[in-house]
Amino acid sequence: MNPRLNKLPFILGDVALLATAFLLAKYGPQPLSTGMVVTIACCVIVAAALGVAPFLADAFADEREATKERHDLMELQVKRLHVATESLTRAAAQIKSVEEAAHKSAHAAETLPYRMQEKLAEFNEALAEKEENDHEALEQEVTDLRAADSTQLKAAAEKIHKATVDWTAFEVATRKQFTAAEAALQRTEEKFIAATLALDAKIAELHQIGSSIRHAATAPKHEPAAEPVAETIAKSVAPEVAPAAPATEVATTPVVEEPKPKKPRAPRKPKADEPALTDTTAPMVVEPAPAAATELEPTIASADDSASGSAAPAESSASSDGATRLLATAYIGIGNKLFIRGDGPGLSWDKGVPMQFVSIGKWGWATHDATAPIRAKLYKNDETTGLTGEITMEPGQHVEITALF
């Protein structure tokens, strides 16, 4: 790009000359002399020339730049034309080589069927010769094999036939045994389902009896009423023991071992704010028939616990690492969870904390931040409170408890 003239000096000179001409015309002697008029005219002309000079220089520079741009564009077009010419030359050469290759391919394609026919004829001849040689060798081998191993083949065929007959007989016998086993298993399942339904009905009745005992315990106590309640429990439990024989028959099959009788549970100590139930709960100790004693004893024990409003007493011991732990035994069904609420680190009475699943029926909770006794309650799915009531855990103790719902 050509350098441009600075217009400021020209403008200043123009202004100075015009000012000089103005001052001469105004303050000069009147009338103006010829020399004064010539001087004023010269100042005006020079001022006009100075004002137009930079613009004319810019115009000439623009024209030169436009001319140079047109020249550069023409050179670029010429270069592009040369490149296009070279590309066309190379394309023409490639087209010529492609045309030659096409001619060669066409000629090869014309002669290809004849060559393929020749190769196919040669291949058929070689294949026929190979098949003939293989057929002769196979026939010779089969003849030799039949002559050498005819006796062994006959013995093997007899053995295979005998083994097939034996296997068929064994399969028939196995099918019969399997059918008999399926029938026996179905009968056993039917008996087990019937026994389970009967046991569930007995458990429900025992729960109803426990509810009536709780109502009787919360009502005003009357000494003469203890004997009728005990007689009612004994009458309701004693007739239900005898029908439990089918469940015992299912349980005493050769596959399942008969459970050992459990030790009788010690009576629960009543709380300070709870009425004594020595008179009403004493008749609950019922001796069932020997055939059903081992099956109904856990049910009667759970009914006693439900009736008294509490589970088995908590067992506490010092933990090995100084943490405060709670291990709860609760069979609440598949898909349910055990939650804990209370006063302690991370606990509250408004929302429960899920306990950790330890094993089947075992749930645990632990903390290392306990500095005071922790009071808590257990909830099933954080909705149903347990019959265990409030649990107290001392810092650094391992507490084990059984929860009922």
C-alpha positions as CSV (number, residue, x, y, z in Angstrom):
1,M,0.0,0.0,0.0
2,N,1.3,3.5,-1.0
3,P,1.9,5.9,2.0
4,R,-0.7,8.7,2.3
5,L,0.0,12.3,2.8
6,N,-0.8,13.9,6.1
7,K,-3.6,16.5,5.4
8,L,-3.1,18.4,8.7
9,P,-0.1,20.6,7.4
10,F,-1.9,21.4,4.2
11,I,-5.0,22.4,6.0
12,L,-3.1,24.5,8.5
13,G,-1.2,26.2,5.6
14,D,-4.5,26.8,3.7
15,V,-6.0,28.4,6.8
16,A,-3.0,30.6,7.3
17,L,-3.0,31.8,3.7
18,L,-6.7,32.5,3.8
19,A,-6.3,34.3,7.1
20,T,-3.5,36.4,5.6
21,A,-5.5,37.3,2.5
22,F,-8.5,38.2,4.8
23,L,-6.4,40.4,7.0
24,L,-4.7,42.2,4.0
25,A,-8.1,42.8,2.4
26,K,-9.6,44.2,5.7
27,Y,-6.8,46.2,7.2
28,G,-4.9,47.2,4.1
29,P,-5.0,50.8,2.7
30,Q,-8.2,51.6,1.0
31,P,-8.7,51.5,-1.8
32,L,-6.5,48.4,-2.4
33,S,-3.5,48.9,-4.5
34,T,-2.7,46.6,-7.4
35,G,0.1,44.9,-5.6
36,M,-2.2,44.2,-2.6
37,V,-4.8,42.7,-4.9
38,V,-2.2,40.5,-6.5
39,T,-0.9,39.4,-3.1
40,I,-4.4,38.6,-1.9
41,A,-5.1,36.6,-5.1
42,C,-1.8,34.8,-4.8
43,C,-2.6,33.8,-1.2
44,V,-6.0,32.5,-2.2
45,I,-4.7,30.6,-5.1
46,V,-1.9,29.0,-3.1
47,A,-4.4,28.2,-0.3
48,A,-6.6,26.5,-2.8
49,A,-3.7,24.6,-4.3
50,L,-2.6,23.5,-0.8
51,G,-6.1,22.3,0.1
52,V,-6.5,20.3,-3.1
53,A,-3.0,18.8,-3.2
54,P,-3.4,16.0,-0.5
55,F,-6.7,14.9,-2.0
56,L,-5.2,14.7,-5.5
57,A,-2.3,12.7,-4.0
58,D,-4.8,10.3,-2.3
59,A,-6.7,10.0,-5.6
60,F,-3.5,9.1,-7.5
61,A,-2.5,6.6,-4.8
62,D,-6.0,5.0,-4.9
63,E,-5.7,4.7,-8.7
64,R,-2.2,3.2,-8.4
65,E,-3.5,0.7,-5.8
66,A,-6.5,-0.2,-8.0
67,T,-4.1,-0.7,-10.9
68,K,-1.8,-2.9,-8.8
69,E,-4.8,-5.0,-7.6
70,R,-6.0,-5.5,-11.2
71,H,-2.5,-6.5,-12.2
72,D,-2.2,-9.0,-9.3
73,L,-5.6,-10.4,-10.1
74,M,-4.6,-10.9,-13.7
75,E,-1.4,-12.6,-12.6
76,L,-3.5,-14.9,-10.3
77,Q,-5.8,-15.7,-13.2
78,V,-2.9,-16.5,-15.4
79,K,-1.4,-18.8,-12.8
80,R,-4.8,-20.5,-12.4
81,L,-5.0,-20.9,-16.1
82,H,-1.6,-22.5,-16.2
83,V,-2.6,-24.9,-13.4
84,A,-5.9,-25.8,-15.1
85,T,-3.9,-26.4,-18.3
86,E,-1.5,-28.8,-16.6
87,S,-4.5,-30.6,-14.9
88,L,-6.2,-31.0,-18.2
89,T,-2.9,-32.4,-19.7
90,R,-2.6,-34.9,-16.9
91,A,-6.3,-35.8,-17.1
92,A,-5.9,-36.4,-20.9
93,A,-2.9,-38.6,-20.2
94,Q,-4.8,-40.6,-17.6
95,I,-7.8,-40.9,-19.9
96,K,-5.5,-42.3,-22.6
97,S,-4.0,-44.8,-20.1
98,V,-7.5,-45.8,-19.0
99,E,-8.6,-46.2,-22.6
100,E,-5.6,-48.5,-23.2
101,A,-6.4,-50.5,-20.1
102,A,-10.0,-50.8,-21.2
103,H,-9.0,-52.1,-24.6
104,K,-6.7,-54.7,-22.9
105,S,-9.5,-55.7,-20.5
106,A,-12.0,-56.0,-23.3
107,H,-9.5,-58.2,-25.2
108,A,-8.9,-60.3,-22.1
109,A,-12.7,-60.6,-21.5
110,E,-13.1,-61.9,-25.1
111,T,-10.5,-64.6,-24.6
112,L,-11.6,-65.4,-21.0
113,P,-14.5,-67.8,-21.8
114,Y,-12.2,-70.0,-24.0
115,R,-9.5,-70.2,-21.3
116,M,-12.1,-71.0,-18.7
117,Q,-13.5,-73.8,-20.8
118,E,-10.0,-75.2,-21.2
119,K,-9.3,-75.0,-17.5
120,L,-12.7,-76.5,-16.6
121,A,-12.1,-79.4,-19.0
122,E,-8.7,-80.0,-17.4
123,F,-10.2,-79.9,-14.0
124,N,-12.9,-82.3,-14.9
125,E,-10.4,-84.8,-16.3
126,A,-8.3,-84.5,-13.1
127,L,-11.3,-84.9,-10.9
128,A,-12.6,-87.9,-12.7
129,E,-9.2,-89.6,-12.5
130,K,-8.9,-88.8,-8.8
131,E,-12.4,-90.1,-8.1
132,E,-11.7,-93.3,-10.0
133,N,-8.4,-93.9,-8.1
134,D,-10.1,-93.1,-4.7
135,H,-13.0,-95.4,-5.5
136,E,-10.7,-98.2,-6.4
137,A,-8.6,-97.7,-3.2
138,L,-11.8,-97.5,-1.1
139,E,-13.2,-100.7,-2.6
140,Q,-10.0,-102.5,-2.0
141,E,-9.9,-101.2,1.6
142,V,-13.5,-102.2,2.3
143,T,-12.8,-105.6,0.9
144,D,-9.8,-106.1,3.1
145,L,-11.7,-104.8,6.1
146,R,-14.6,-107.1,5.6
147,A,-12.3,-110.0,5.1
148,A,-10.2,-109.2,8.2
149,D,-12.8,-107.9,10.8
150,S,-16.1,-109.6,9.9
151,T,-16.0,-111.6,13.1
152,Q,-15.2,-108.6,15.3
153,L,-17.9,-106.5,13.7
154,K,-20.5,-109.2,14.4
155,A,-19.4,-109.4,18.0
156,A,-19.5,-105.6,18.4
157,A,-23.0,-105.5,16.8
158,E,-24.3,-108.1,19.3
159,K,-22.8,-106.2,22.2
160,I,-24.3,-102.9,21.0
161,H,-27.7,-104.5,20.6
162,K,-27.5,-106.0,24.1
163,A,-26.5,-102.7,25.6
164,T,-29.3,-101.0,23.8
165,V,-31.8,-103.5,25.3
166,D,-30.4,-103.1,28.8
167,W,-30.4,-99.3,28.5
168,T,-34.0,-99.3,27.4
169,A,-35.1,-101.5,30.3
170,F,-33.1,-99.3,32.7
171,E,-34.7,-96.2,31.3
172,V,-38.2,-97.7,31.7
173,A,-37.4,-98.6,35.3
174,T,-36.0,-95.2,36.0
175,R,-39.1,-93.5,34.5
176,K,-41.3,-95.6,36.8
177,Q,-39.3,-94.7,39.9
178,F,-39.2,-91.0,38.9
179,T,-43.0,-91.0,38.5
180,A,-43.5,-92.7,41.9
181,A,-41.1,-90.2,43.4
182,E,-43.0,-87.3,41.9
183,A,-46.3,-88.7,43.2
184,A,-44.8,-89.1,46.7
185,L,-43.3,-85.6,46.6
186,Q,-46.7,-84.2,45.6
187,R,-48.4,-86.0,48.4
188,T,-45.8,-84.8,50.9
189,E,-46.2,-81.2,49.7
190,E,-50.0,-81.4,50.1
191,K,-49.6,-82.7,53.6
192,F,-47.0,-80.0,54.4
193,I,-49.3,-77.3,53.1
194,A,-52.2,-78.6,55.1
195,A,-50.1,-78.8,58.2
196,T,-48.8,-75.3,57.6
197,L,-52.3,-73.9,57.2
198,A,-53.4,-75.6,60.4
199,L,-50.4,-74.2,62.2
200,D,-51.1,-70.7,60.9
201,A,-54.6,-71.0,62.1
202,K,-53.4,-72.0,65.6
203,I,-50.9,-69.2,65.7
204,A,-53.7,-66.7,64.8
205,E,-55.9,-68.1,67.6
206,L,-53.0,-67.9,70.0
207,H,-52.4,-64.3,69.0
208,Q,-56.1,-63.6,69.6
209,I,-55.8,-65.2,73.0
210,G,-52.7,-63.1,73.7
211,S,-54.7,-59.9,72.8
212,S,-57.4,-60.9,75.2
213,I,-54.9,-61.4,77.9
214,R,-53.4,-58.0,77.3
215,H,-56.9,-56.4,77.5
216,A,-57.5,-58.4,80.7
217,A,-54.2,-57.2,82.1
218,T,-54.9,-53.5,81.3
219,A,-58.4,-53.8,82.8
220,P,-59.0,-53.5,86.5
221,K,-57.7,-56.6,88.2
222,H,-60.2,-59.0,89.9
223,E,-58.7,-62.1,91.5
224,P,-61.7,-64.4,90.9
225,A,-61.4,-63.7,87.1
226,A,-58.0,-65.4,86.8
227,E,-59.2,-68.9,86.9
228,P,-61.8,-68.7,84.0
229,V,-59.1,-67.0,81.7
230,A,-56.7,-69.8,82.5
231,E,-59.3,-72.5,81.9
232,T,-60.2,-70.8,78.6
233,I,-56.6,-70.8,77.4
234,A,-56.1,-74.4,78.4
235,K,-59.3,-75.5,76.6
236,S,-58.3,-73.6,73.5
237,V,-54.8,-74.9,73.4
238,A,-55.3,-78.5,74.4
239,P,-57.8,-79.5,71.6
240,E,-55.5,-78.0,69.0
241,V,-52.5,-80.1,69.9
242,A,-53.9,-83.4,68.7
243,P,-54.6,-82.3,65.0
244,A,-50.9,-81.4,64.7
245,A,-50.0,-85.0,64.0
246,P,-49.9,-84.6,60.2
247,A,-47.3,-81.9,60.5
248,T,-45.3,-84.2,62.7
249,E,-45.6,-87.0,60.1
250,V,-44.2,-84.6,57.5
251,A,-41.4,-83.4,59.7
252,T,-40.4,-87.0,60.7
253,T,-39.8,-88.2,57.2
254,P,-36.3,-89.7,56.6
255,V,-35.1,-86.6,54.9
256,V,-35.6,-84.1,57.8
257,E,-34.4,-84.7,61.3
258,E,-36.8,-84.2,64.2
259,P,-35.9,-81.0,66.1
260,K,-34.8,-81.3,69.7
261,P,-37.1,-80.1,72.4
262,K,-36.3,-76.6,73.6
263,K,-35.8,-75.6,77.2
264,P,-38.8,-73.9,78.8
265,R,-38.5,-70.1,78.8
266,A,-38.1,-68.3,82.1
267,P,-41.0,-66.0,83.1
268,R,-40.5,-62.4,82.3
269,K,-40.0,-59.9,85.1
270,P,-42.8,-57.3,85.1
271,K,-41.9,-53.6,84.7
272,A,-42.4,-51.0,87.4
273,D,-45.3,-49.4,85.5
274,E,-46.9,-52.7,84.4
275,P,-49.4,-54.7,86.5
276,A,-48.3,-58.1,87.7
277,L,-49.5,-61.0,85.5
278,T,-48.5,-63.9,87.7
279,D,-52.1,-65.1,88.1
280,T,-53.1,-64.7,84.5
281,T,-50.0,-66.0,82.7
282,A,-49.3,-69.0,85.0
283,P,-51.9,-71.2,83.3
284,M,-50.3,-70.6,79.9
285,V,-47.8,-73.4,80.5
286,V,-49.5,-76.1,78.6
287,E,-48.0,-79.6,78.1
288,P,-49.0,-80.6,74.6
289,A,-49.2,-84.2,73.3
290,P,-45.7,-85.8,72.8
291,A,-46.2,-86.1,69.1
292,A,-46.6,-82.3,68.6
293,A,-44.7,-80.9,71.5
294,T,-41.6,-80.0,69.5
295,E,-43.6,-78.1,66.9
296,L,-46.0,-76.2,69.1
297,E,-43.6,-75.2,71.8
298,P,-42.1,-72.2,69.8
299,T,-45.6,-71.1,68.9
300,I,-46.8,-71.2,72.5
301,A,-43.6,-69.3,73.6
302,S,-44.2,-66.6,71.0
303,A,-47.8,-66.3,72.1
304,D,-46.6,-65.9,75.7
305,D,-44.3,-63.1,74.6
306,S,-47.0,-61.4,72.6
307,A,-49.4,-61.7,75.5
308,S,-47.0,-60.1,77.9
309,G,-46.2,-57.2,75.5
310,S,-42.5,-57.8,75.3
311,A,-39.9,-60.1,73.7
312,A,-37.2,-62.1,75.4
313,P,-35.1,-60.0,77.8
314,A,-32.1,-58.2,76.3
315,E,-28.6,-59.7,76.8
316,S,-25.8,-57.2,77.1
317,S,-22.0,-57.6,77.3
318,A,-19.0,-55.4,76.8
319,S,-18.0,-55.0,73.1
320,S,-14.5,-55.8,72.1
321,D,-13.8,-52.5,70.3
322,G,-15.6,-50.2,72.6
323,A,-18.5,-49.5,70.2
324,T,-22.2,-49.5,71.3
325,R,-23.9,-52.3,69.3
326,L,-27.5,-53.6,69.0
327,L,-28.1,-57.1,67.4
328,A,-31.8,-57.7,66.9
329,T,-33.4,-61.1,65.9
330,A,-36.5,-60.4,63.9
331,Y,-38.2,-62.5,61.3
332,I,-40.1,-59.9,59.4
333,G,-40.4,-61.5,56.0
334,I,-38.6,-61.1,52.7
335,G,-38.6,-57.6,51.3
336,N,-39.1,-55.9,54.7
337,K,-36.5,-53.9,56.7
338,L,-35.9,-53.1,60.3
339,F,-35.5,-49.5,61.4
340,I,-34.4,-47.9,64.7
341,R,-35.5,-44.7,66.3
342,G,-34.4,-43.1,69.6
343,D,-32.1,-40.7,71.4
344,G,-28.4,-41.1,70.4
345,P,-25.8,-40.4,67.8
346,G,-27.5,-40.3,64.4
347,L,-30.9,-41.3,65.8
348,S,-34.2,-39.4,66.2
349,W,-37.8,-40.2,67.2
350,D,-39.3,-38.7,64.0
351,K,-37.5,-40.8,61.4
352,G,-35.9,-44.2,61.6
353,V,-32.5,-45.3,60.5
354,P,-32.3,-48.6,58.5
355,M,-30.4,-51.3,60.4
356,Q,-27.7,-53.4,58.6
357,F,-28.7,-56.9,57.4
358,V,-26.4,-59.4,59.1
359,S,-27.9,-62.7,58.3
360,I,-31.3,-64.3,58.0
361,G,-33.4,-62.8,60.8
362,K,-30.4,-60.8,62.2
363,W,-30.2,-57.0,62.0
364,G,-27.4,-54.8,63.5
365,W,-26.7,-51.2,64.4
366,A,-23.5,-49.7,65.9
367,T,-22.0,-46.4,66.9
368,H,-18.7,-45.2,68.3
369,D,-19.9,-41.8,69.4
370,A,-22.1,-42.8,72.4
371,T,-21.3,-41.0,75.6
372,A,-24.5,-41.6,77.5
373,P,-27.2,-44.3,77.6
374,I,-29.1,-44.7,74.4
375,R,-32.9,-45.2,74.4
376,A,-34.4,-46.6,71.2
377,K,-37.3,-48.6,69.7
378,L,-37.5,-50.9,66.7
379,Y,-39.8,-50.4,63.8
380,K,-40.8,-52.6,60.8
381,N,-40.4,-50.7,57.6
382,D,-40.2,-47.5,59.8
383,E,-44.0,-47.8,60.3
384,T,-45.0,-50.6,62.7
385,T,-43.5,-50.4,66.1
386,G,-42.3,-53.6,67.7
387,L,-43.7,-55.3,70.8
388,T,-40.3,-55.2,72.4
389,G,-40.8,-51.7,73.7
390,E,-38.1,-49.3,74.6
391,I,-34.5,-50.5,74.6
392,T,-31.7,-49.0,76.7
393,M,-28.1,-49.4,75.6
394,E,-25.1,-48.4,77.8
395,P,-22.1,-46.9,76.0
396,G,-19.6,-49.6,75.0
397,Q,-22.1,-52.5,75.4
398,H,-23.1,-55.2,72.9
399,V,-26.9,-55.7,73.3
400,E,-28.8,-58.7,71.8
401,I,-32.6,-58.7,71.7
402,T,-35.5,-60.5,70.0
403,A,-38.1,-58.3,68.4
404,L,-41.7,-59.3,67.7
405,F,-44.2,-57.6,65.5
